[in-house]
Structure formats: structure tokens, C-alpha cells
């Protein structure tokens, strides 16, 4: 099975949601990391 951007985004979103529930103070960092990650993947700079 090949992991593509389509498969990776829901997994990252679920993990981010769980981390936000555990530690709400991490919200800004989690959102920032997620947005950077999605942007890098969208530009094709990082390929899976």
C-alpha cells in the first residue's frame, strides 16, 4: 500500500485532535505544524 497525501491528511488530523484534547495549550503549535506540513506536501517538496 502506498501512502499518499490523501491517506496522510486524515491520520495527521486525528493525531492532532487527540493531542489537542490531551493538552489544549498545544493548539497553536499543532495547528501551525499541520499547516506547514500540508503546505509542504501540497507544493510537492516532500513526497510519500
C-alpha positions in Angstrom: 0.0 0.0 0.0 1.3 3.4 -0.9 0.7 6.3 1.5 -0.3 9.4 -0.4 -1.4 12.8 0.7 -5.0 11.6 0.6 -4.2 9.0 3.2 -1.9 11.1 5.3 -4.1 14.1 6.0 -6.8 12.3 7.9 -4.2 10.5 10.0 -2.5 13.7 10.9 -5.8 15.4 11.7 -6.8 12.6 14.0 -3.5 12.7 15.8 -3.7 16.5 16.1 -7.2 16.2 17.5 -6.1 13.7 20.2 -3.2 15.9 21.2 -5.4 18.9 21.5 -7.8 17.0 23.7 -4.9 15.9 25.9 -3.1 19.2 26.1 -5.2 22.2 24.9 -2.2 24.6 25.3 -0.6 22.8 22.3 -3.4 24.0 20.0 -1.4 26.8 18.3 1.7 24.7 17.8 -0.3 21.7 16.4 -2.2 23.9 14.0 1.0 25.6 12.9 2.8 22.4 12.3 -0.2 20.9 10.5 -0.5 23.9 8.2 3.3 23.9 7.4 3.2 20.1 6.8 0.2 20.4 4.4 1.7 23.3 2.6 5.0 21.5 2.1 3.1 18.4 0.9 0.9 20.5 -1.4 4.0 22.1 -3.0 5.5 18.7 -3.7 8.6 19.4 -1.7 8.1 16.3 0.4 6.8 13.2 -1.3 5.5 9.9 0.3 
